[in-house]
Amino acid sequence: MAAKGFLASIFQSFIRFFALNPLAIWLYEWILKNQIKGDAIPSHIAVILDGNRRWAMCRGLFPADGHFEGARKAEEFFDWCKEFDGLKTITLYVFSTENFRRPPEEVRKLMDLIRDYLNKLATDRRIHENEVRVKIIGRVEMLPEDVREAIRRVENATKHYSKGYLNRAIAYGGRAEIIDALRKVALEVKAGRLKPEEVNEEIFEKFLYTGFLPNPHPDLIIRTSGEERLSNFLLWQSAYSELCFLDVYWPSFTKRDFYRAIRVYQQRTRRFGA
């Protein structure tokens, strides 16, 4: 028994050392990265950025502090994605249509943060050097005018790029997206530009918010915070996406978590119903 206790103590000490030692962390990340680089990399990754408020609450902070840290993590995440040549499209679920139900002061601070982030993104050197098109998907008419102006600025500044795509889902809802697409299809049919019998999945997808993307279907969807549901995110596009749910709040999401999510994706067999 004493020997077992000694071994358990040694193992726990090793785990603590590994978890806190920067060199050990770097080594583990290096091993993970080299493991996944030898296999298929998702071309489109979508992320449900969940847990900002709970992250702040656990630290005795205000919700706005959690959202601020979440925005900083999104910038880090973009840099991590650039490490993989095959990863061309990133879609981040930032603010849902349901989030408007939150306290007005929290929504206002979130809108200010989103506006400032988009204005910064419009002149971001990384965006322009990598020729990444930035697009906001959702019911943007629901957003304040200053946020809509920031959206116009960043979209106009990047509209000619096509080497990569960074989508921010703001005032977004998957059901709302499908309803909006149906309305557009109905108008096309009513105007005589489209026959009902011509409507198929390929045609319908062109009317979705993601209709401009070369690959609108995420290969991998990651959700942080431990919740295991899509929460009205990309309902049409996610039909065959691989789902990875992580028990970590978004501001605490690490590069190791990202690599592990890709490794989970690589370990699955994608049959697409075949």
C-alpha positions as CSV (number, residue, x, y, z in Angstrom):
1,M,0.0,0.0,0.0
2,A,2.9,2.3,0.9
3,A,4.4,1.7,-2.5
4,K,1.1,2.5,-4.3
5,G,0.8,5.7,-2.3
6,F,4.3,6.7,-3.2
7,L,3.7,6.0,-6.9
8,A,0.5,8.0,-6.8
9,S,2.3,10.9,-5.2
10,I,5.0,10.8,-7.8
11,F,2.4,10.7,-10.6
12,Q,0.5,13.7,-9.1
13,S,3.7,15.7,-8.8
14,F,4.5,14.9,-12.5
15,I,1.0,16.1,-13.5
16,R,1.4,19.3,-11.5
17,F,4.8,19.9,-13.1
18,F,3.5,19.2,-16.5
19,A,0.5,21.5,-16.1
20,L,2.4,24.5,-14.8
21,N,5.9,24.2,-16.4
22,P,6.1,26.4,-19.5
23,L,8.7,24.2,-21.1
24,A,6.5,21.1,-20.6
25,I,3.5,22.9,-22.0
26,W,5.5,24.0,-25.1
27,L,6.7,20.5,-25.6
28,Y,3.2,19.0,-25.3
29,E,1.9,21.6,-27.8
30,W,4.8,20.8,-30.2
31,I,4.1,17.1,-30.0
32,L,0.3,17.6,-30.6
33,K,0.9,20.0,-33.5
34,N,3.3,17.5,-35.3
35,Q,0.8,14.7,-34.7
36,I,-2.1,16.5,-36.3
37,K,-0.1,18.1,-39.2
38,G,0.4,14.7,-40.6
39,D,-3.3,14.1,-41.1
40,A,-6.3,15.8,-42.7
41,I,-6.9,19.4,-41.4
42,P,-10.5,20.7,-41.5
43,S,-10.9,23.4,-44.2
44,H,-13.7,25.1,-42.2
45,I,-13.9,25.3,-38.4
46,A,-16.8,26.9,-36.6
47,V,-16.7,27.8,-32.9
48,I,-19.5,28.6,-30.4
49,L,-17.7,31.0,-28.1
50,D,-19.5,30.1,-24.9
51,G,-18.7,30.8,-21.2
52,N,-17.5,34.4,-21.2
53,R,-19.9,35.4,-18.4
54,R,-19.3,32.3,-16.3
55,W,-15.5,32.8,-16.7
56,A,-15.9,36.3,-15.3
57,M,-18.3,35.2,-12.5
58,C,-15.8,32.6,-11.3
59,R,-13.2,35.4,-10.9
60,G,-15.5,37.9,-9.2
61,L,-15.5,40.1,-12.3
62,F,-18.3,41.8,-14.4
63,P,-19.8,40.1,-17.5
64,A,-18.1,42.8,-19.6
65,D,-14.7,41.7,-18.4
66,G,-15.5,38.2,-19.6
67,H,-16.6,39.4,-23.0
68,F,-13.4,41.5,-23.3
69,E,-11.2,38.5,-22.6
70,G,-13.3,36.4,-25.0
71,A,-12.6,39.0,-27.8
72,R,-8.9,38.7,-27.0
73,K,-9.1,35.0,-27.2
74,A,-10.8,35.2,-30.7
75,E,-7.7,37.2,-31.9
76,E,-5.4,34.5,-30.5
77,F,-7.5,31.8,-32.2
78,F,-7.1,33.5,-35.6
79,D,-3.4,33.3,-35.2
80,W,-3.5,29.6,-34.3
81,C,-5.6,28.8,-37.3
82,K,-3.1,30.5,-39.6
83,E,-0.6,27.7,-38.7
84,F,-2.5,25.3,-41.0
85,D,-2.5,26.0,-44.7
86,G,-5.6,23.8,-45.3
87,L,-7.7,25.7,-42.9
88,K,-9.4,28.4,-45.0
89,T,-12.6,29.3,-43.3
90,I,-13.3,30.3,-39.7
91,T,-16.9,31.0,-38.4
92,L,-17.3,32.4,-34.9
93,Y,-20.6,32.5,-33.1
94,V,-20.4,35.9,-31.3
95,F,-23.9,37.1,-30.5
96,S,-27.2,35.4,-31.2
97,T,-30.7,36.8,-31.8
98,E,-31.6,35.5,-28.4
99,N,-28.8,37.4,-26.7
100,F,-30.8,40.6,-27.1
101,R,-32.8,39.3,-24.1
102,R,-29.9,39.9,-21.8
103,P,-29.8,43.0,-19.5
104,P,-29.7,46.2,-21.6
105,E,-26.5,47.5,-20.0
106,E,-24.7,44.2,-20.8
107,V,-26.0,44.3,-24.4
108,R,-24.8,47.9,-24.8
109,K,-21.3,47.1,-23.6
110,L,-21.2,44.0,-25.9
111,M,-22.2,46.2,-28.9
112,D,-19.5,48.7,-28.0
113,L,-17.0,45.8,-27.8
114,I,-18.1,44.4,-31.2
115,R,-18.0,47.8,-32.8
116,D,-14.5,48.5,-31.6
117,Y,-13.3,45.0,-32.6
118,L,-14.7,45.3,-36.1
119,N,-13.1,48.7,-36.6
120,K,-9.8,47.3,-35.5
121,L,-10.2,44.3,-37.8
122,A,-10.7,46.6,-40.8
123,T,-7.1,47.7,-40.6
124,D,-5.6,44.6,-39.1
125,R,-2.3,43.8,-40.9
126,R,-2.8,40.0,-40.5
127,I,-6.2,40.3,-42.3
128,H,-4.7,42.2,-45.3
129,E,-1.4,40.3,-45.5
130,N,-3.3,37.0,-45.7
131,E,-6.1,38.4,-47.9
132,V,-8.8,37.2,-45.6
133,R,-12.4,38.3,-46.4
134,V,-14.3,39.3,-43.3
135,K,-18.1,38.8,-43.3
136,I,-20.8,39.3,-40.7
137,I,-23.6,36.8,-40.9
138,G,-26.9,37.4,-39.2
139,R,-29.8,39.9,-39.1
140,V,-27.5,43.0,-39.1
141,E,-30.5,45.3,-39.3
142,M,-31.1,44.5,-35.6
143,L,-27.8,46.0,-34.6
144,P,-27.1,49.7,-33.6
145,E,-26.1,52.0,-36.4
146,D,-22.5,52.4,-35.2
147,V,-22.1,48.6,-35.3
148,R,-23.6,48.5,-38.8
149,E,-21.2,51.2,-39.9
150,A,-18.3,49.2,-38.6
151,I,-19.6,46.1,-40.4
152,R,-19.7,48.1,-43.7
153,R,-16.2,49.3,-43.1
154,V,-14.6,45.9,-42.5
155,E,-16.6,44.2,-45.2
156,N,-15.7,46.8,-47.8
157,A,-12.1,46.7,-46.9
158,T,-11.8,43.0,-47.4
159,K,-14.5,42.2,-50.0
160,H,-12.0,41.4,-52.8
161,Y,-10.1,38.9,-50.8
162,S,-10.5,35.1,-51.3
163,K,-7.5,33.4,-49.8
164,G,-9.3,33.0,-46.5
165,Y,-12.7,33.7,-44.8
166,L,-13.4,35.0,-41.3
167,N,-17.1,35.0,-40.5
168,R,-18.6,36.5,-37.4
169,A,-22.1,35.4,-36.6
170,I,-23.7,38.5,-34.9
171,A,-27.4,38.9,-34.3
172,Y,-27.5,35.4,-35.8
173,G,-30.0,32.5,-35.4
174,G,-30.0,29.4,-37.5
175,R,-33.8,29.3,-37.8
176,A,-33.9,33.0,-38.7
177,E,-31.3,32.3,-41.4
178,I,-33.5,29.5,-42.9
179,I,-36.6,31.7,-42.8
180,D,-34.8,34.6,-44.4
181,A,-33.6,32.3,-47.2
182,L,-37.1,30.9,-47.7
183,R,-38.4,34.5,-48.1
184,K,-35.7,35.2,-50.8
185,V,-36.6,32.1,-52.7
186,A,-40.3,33.0,-52.5
187,L,-39.5,36.4,-54.0
188,E,-37.5,34.9,-56.8
189,V,-40.3,32.5,-57.6
190,K,-42.9,35.3,-57.4
191,A,-40.8,37.4,-59.8
192,G,-40.6,34.5,-62.3
193,R,-36.8,34.3,-62.0
194,L,-37.0,30.8,-60.4
195,K,-39.4,27.9,-60.9
196,P,-40.5,26.0,-57.8
197,E,-39.4,22.7,-59.4
198,E,-35.9,24.2,-59.8
199,V,-35.4,24.6,-56.1
200,N,-33.0,22.1,-54.7
201,E,-30.4,22.0,-51.9
202,E,-27.7,23.6,-54.0
203,I,-30.0,26.4,-55.1
204,F,-31.3,27.0,-51.6
205,E,-27.8,27.2,-50.1
206,K,-27.1,30.2,-52.2
207,F,-29.8,32.2,-50.4
208,L,-28.3,31.4,-46.9
209,Y,-26.1,34.0,-45.1
210,T,-23.1,31.7,-46.0
211,G,-24.0,31.5,-49.7
212,F,-20.8,33.3,-50.7
213,L,-18.5,30.7,-49.1
214,P,-16.7,28.1,-51.3
215,N,-17.3,25.7,-48.4
216,P,-20.2,26.7,-46.2
217,H,-20.3,23.4,-44.3
218,P,-18.0,23.4,-41.2
219,D,-16.0,20.2,-41.0
220,L,-15.6,20.7,-37.3
221,I,-17.7,22.7,-34.8
222,I,-16.2,23.4,-31.4
223,R,-18.3,24.5,-28.4
224,T,-16.6,25.6,-25.2
225,S,-18.1,25.8,-21.6
226,G,-19.2,22.2,-21.3
227,E,-22.6,22.7,-22.9
228,E,-23.5,20.0,-25.5
229,R,-25.9,21.6,-28.0
230,L,-25.7,23.7,-31.1
231,S,-28.0,26.5,-29.7
232,N,-29.4,27.5,-33.1
233,F,-26.0,27.7,-34.8
234,L,-25.6,26.9,-38.5
235,L,-28.5,24.4,-38.4
236,W,-28.5,23.8,-42.2
237,Q,-24.7,23.9,-42.7
238,S,-23.9,21.6,-39.7
239,A,-25.8,18.5,-41.0
240,Y,-22.6,16.5,-41.4
241,S,-20.2,18.5,-39.2
242,E,-18.1,16.8,-36.6
243,L,-18.9,18.2,-33.1
244,C,-16.4,18.6,-30.3
245,F,-17.6,19.8,-26.9
246,L,-15.0,21.0,-24.4
247,D,-15.4,21.6,-20.7
248,V,-13.5,24.9,-20.7
249,Y,-14.8,28.5,-20.8
250,W,-13.9,30.4,-24.0
251,P,-11.5,32.9,-22.3
252,S,-9.6,29.9,-20.9
253,F,-9.5,28.0,-24.2
254,T,-5.8,27.2,-25.1
255,K,-3.8,26.2,-28.1
256,R,-3.6,22.7,-26.6
257,D,-7.4,22.6,-26.5
258,F,-7.5,23.6,-30.2
259,Y,-5.0,21.0,-31.2
260,R,-6.9,18.3,-29.3
261,A,-10.1,19.3,-31.0
262,I,-8.5,18.8,-34.4
263,R,-7.1,15.5,-33.2
264,V,-10.6,14.4,-32.2
265,Y,-11.8,15.4,-35.7
266,Q,-9.0,13.3,-37.3
267,Q,-9.9,10.2,-35.3
268,R,-13.4,10.1,-36.6
269,T,-14.5,8.4,-39.8
270,R,-16.6,10.7,-42.0
271,R,-19.1,8.7,-44.1
272,F,-21.6,11.4,-44.9
273,G,-24.4,8.9,-44.7
274,A,-22.8,6.4,-47.1
